[in-house]
Amino acid sequence: MTVLSLAESIKQAAIAQGFDVVGISRLTIQDCEPFPQQPDTTPLPAKSLLKHLHDWMAFGYHGTMQWMGKEPERRADPRKVLPDCQSIISVGINYWTDKDPDEGPGNGRIARYAWGKDYHRLFKKRLKNLELSIAKLAPDATTRSYADTGPVMEKVWAQRAGLGWIGKHSNLVSSDFGSWLLLGEVLTNLELAPDEPGTDLCGTCTLCLQACPTNAITEPYIVDATKCISYLTIEYREDLETIPPALRTKMGNRIFGCDDCLDVCPYNVNALPTTDTAFFPSPITQSPNLGLLSHMNEDTFAHTFEGTPIRRPKHAGFQRNVQVAMANDITLSKSPNAAQQS
């Protein structure tokens, strides 16, 4: 079996497992001195991934996410995760549902990717099945897969594999799927034929920078997580009082994540709705009533959001987010009893 046919067979196996897009990138000799360089097609600074990560953290942009700084060399070099890694198979799943959130009076807003089931579980099953398929195609292959849970800079490798390009909001953009791809990857020792890297098509557009409510995108391609609403509502675990009042006001009605920089991307015009029911919204995720949510105890919260990403900030963090949104909701703040009446 030729290298090309093996690569194509693996891609077919990935599509058969339910991935919407798949591509392959290779580690090269240049990648070894000392770490992978940014491809020529991206406007990101021409420096190593490790240096880019160190610089970002030096500004404190990672906030309380200390795990980002744990073994940065491992995060920047796939060979330190899988010692004989030669290729990276990047896969993506479209989660766009073509439905609008109900942001009527008294409702919060939940990021679209969290409207349905936890995508980590979905990826884990499909990636493991893909690894089994690879083992059948190439019995000597070694593989290791991740979906947003391992020390892999997945957006960089997804761009190298041709799935899209890293947009100015720092997320991957696809000319076919817009800003609505979730990513995973399989590291392997196989020497697979690589795809052409994605070319940055953002041009002079700055809509995502303008749309960010908290100005968390400090410059194109650079995000200060400590100002990002997704970070504040999901990863940040401290009390409400530790969030600066100016930031709390700008968080608006967002209680889990934020889609603002994604919503405005012009390439979303080409996005096709997913047929994967795992991403379909439930009434409470599409129309999250703040009054109802504010009265959830820990058990009700755990039961209501079982199997969804919304459990990540835990009950205390989620209730903090709801309280911020209620304070920002004019219809609720006017009347102390409005939440109880809703």
N, C-alpha and C positions, 0 to 999 in steps of 0.2 A: 504493500500500500504506500503510495507516495505521500509526501508531507502535505501537499495541497489537498488530496482526497481525504486524508485523515482530518484536516481542519474543517473541510466542508461537511464531513460526516458528523463531527462534533457539533457544528452549528445546527445541523438538521435535528440532532438529538435534543439540543437546547430548545428549539422551537417546539418540538414535540412535547416537551415537559411543560409548556405553557408560558415560556418567556417570549416577549414581544419583539425583542431585538437582541442580537448577539454579535460580538466582534472579538478579535484577537490582537493582542500586542505582544511584542517580544522584548526581553531584556537584551541589550547589545553590549559590545565591548565598551562603548562610551559610557554606558550606565554604570560600569564598575569603577569609574574614576571621578569622584569617589562614590557618587550616588546618581540616580536617574536625573537627567536634565529635562527641563521643560521642552516639549517639541517646538519646532520653529513656527508652527501654525497658531501658537497662543501668544497673546501680548503680555502674559505674566513675565516677571523679571527673569532673565536668563541666568538662573542660579540653581543649585541643586535643590531637590525636594527637602533635604534635611535643613539646609540653610534657610529656605523659605519658611519651614515650620518653626525653626528657632527664632527667626525674626518676628514672626507673628506672635509667638508666645512672649517675646521680650517686651512687646507693647502691652502685655497683660490682656490681650484680646480673648484669651480662652477662659477668663473669669475663674469660676470655681471648678471647672472641668479639669481637675488635676490629672486625670487619666490620659489627657492629651499629651502631657509631657513625660509620661512613663515610657521609657525606652524609645525615644524619638528615632533612633537609628533603625529600630525594627519597623517603625511606621513608614519610614522613608525608603526602605530597601526590602523588597519582597524576598530576597535571598536569605534574609535573616529570619523570615517566617517559615519558608520552605527552602532549605539550604541548596537544593539542586534546581531551583526554579528557573525555567527558561522562557515560559510563556504565561500570559495571563488572559483567561477567557472572561470577558466582561459581558454581563447580561443585564437586561432591563425589563421591568414590567410597567405597563401603562396603567395609571390609576385614575385617569380623568373620567368622571361619570356624566359630564354634561348636565349637571344639576346645579341649581343656585342655592346658596345657603339662605335660610330664612332669618334675616337680620331685623325683623320687626321689633317694635318696642318691647323691652324686657327680655330679649334674647341675646345670648352670647354668640361667639363665633369659634368654631373648631376647624383647624386646618384640614383640608380635603383628604390628605393621606390617612387621617385617623378616623374618617367617617365609618369605616367598616372594620374588618378584622385586623389583627396585628400582622403586618406584612412580614415581620421577622419569621414567624412560624411558616408562612406560605413559602418564603424563600428557602428556609432550611430544608423543607421536604423536597422541593424541586431541585435544589442544588445537590442534595444527596443522591437523588435519582440520576441527575446528570453525571455525577461522579461514577455511579455504577455503569452508566452507558459508556463512559470513557474507558473504564476498566475492561469492558468487553471489546471495545475497539482496539485498545492498546494495553494488553495485560501487564506490561512492564511500567506502566505509567504510575507516578505518584501524584496525588492531588490533595489540595486543601481548599475548602470553600468558606466564604464569609458573606454576610449581608448586613453591612453597617454595624457589625459587632466585633470585627477583628482589626488588628493594626495594619490596615491597608488604606492607602490614599485612593479610594475607589474612583473618585471623579477624574483624577489625573489619568488613571489607566483606562477609564471608559472613553475619555477623549482620544487617547492614543489608539484605542481599538476601533475608533470611528463611529461610536454611538452618538456623538454630538460634540459640543464644545462647552467649556466652562464659561458661563456668561458673567456679566459684570456683577450679578448678584451672588456669584460664587457657586451657583448650582449648575448642573448640566442642562444644556438646552439642545433639543433635537429638532431638526427641520421637519421631521415627521410627527413627533409627539409633543412638541413644545417643551414646556417646563415640567411635564408630568410623568417623569420616569423615576422609578425606584431602582436602585442599583445593587448588584451582587457580583461576585467574581469567584473563579476557580483558578488557583495557582497550580501549575503543573510543571513537571520536568520535561515534558514533551517539547520538541522543537517544531512549533507549528507556524505555518505561513501567516504572517501578520496582515492586518487590514490597513488601509490608509488612515492616518490620524484625522480626526475631525478638524475642520477649519473654522476659526472664529468668524462668525457672521454678524456679530453685534454691531459692527460699524460705529457710527457716531451716536447710536441710540443710548439714551441715559434714563429711560422711563423707570427702570427698576430703582435707580438711585433716588429719583424724585418721589417715587411711591412709598419708600420706606418711612414709616411714621416717626421713627426715632433717630433717623440719620445714622443707622448702624453700619451702612455701607460707606466707610470712611473715604474710599476712593474706589474706582472701578476694580473689581475682583478681590477687594479686601473688606472683610466684615469684622466689626468689633462685636463679638458675641455678648459682651456685657451690656450692650444697648439693644440687642436683637430680641424681639418679642418672643420668638420661638425659644430662645435660651431662657428668658425670664419666666416663661410659663411652663417649661418642661424640665430643664436641667437645674435651674436655680432653686435651691431648697430652703433658703432662709426666710425669715418672717417678712410680712408685708412692709413693716416699718423700715426695713433695710433697703427697699427699692426707693430711689429718689422720687419725691413727689412729681417732678417734671416728667419722669419716665412713666410713672403710674398713670398719669393723665393721658399720655400718648398711647398707652396700651389699649385704650378704647374698650370695646366689648370682647376682645380676644381672650379666651380662657384656656386655649391649648393650641400653641403654634400660631403661625401667621402666614398667609398666602399673598400678601399685598405685592411683594416684589415679583412673585410668580404670575399673578393674575394679569399684570400689565404687559407681559412679554408679547411682542407682535407675532412671534412664531406659534403662539397658541391658536391662531386662526386655523392652522392645519390640523390641530389635535382631533383625533377620533375618539369617541367614547369607548371605554373598556367594556368588554362583555363579561369580565370576571366579577361574579357576584360578591366576592370577598370584599370588594371596595365599595359596594353600594351603601348609601347612607341609611341609617336608622332614623326614626323620627327624632330621637333625642340628640343625635349628633348633627343632624341637618338643621334642627330647630331647638337648640338647647335653651330651655327656659331658666333664666337665672334664679328666679324665686324658688322654683322646684329644686334646682341643684343645690341651692344654699341650705336646704333642709335635709340633705342627705347625710346620714350618719356613715360611719366607716364601713359597716357591713353592707348597707344599701349601695354605697359607692362601688365596693368591690364586686357585688353581684351584678349591678347594672352595666358595668364596663368590663366584665370578664372577657378575656380573649381579645381586648382592644389595646391600642397603644396608650389610651387615656389614663391607664393606671400608673404610668411611669412616674408622674410627680407625686404619687401617693395621695391619700385623702387630704392631708394637711395642705399640701402644695396646691391641689386643685381647688380647695375651698378658699385659699388665699387669692387665687386667680379670679374666682367668682366674686369675691368681695370687691376686688379692684374694679371689675367690670360693672358691678352694681353701683359703685360710687361714681362711675363715669356715665351711667345711664341716666339721662335727664328725667325720663319718665318715672324711674324708681327713686331717684334722689329727691324728687319733689314731694313724694309721699312716703313716710316711713312704713306704711302698711301695704304699699303697692306690691311688694314682693310676696307677702302672705296672701294677697288676694288673687295673684296670678296663678 
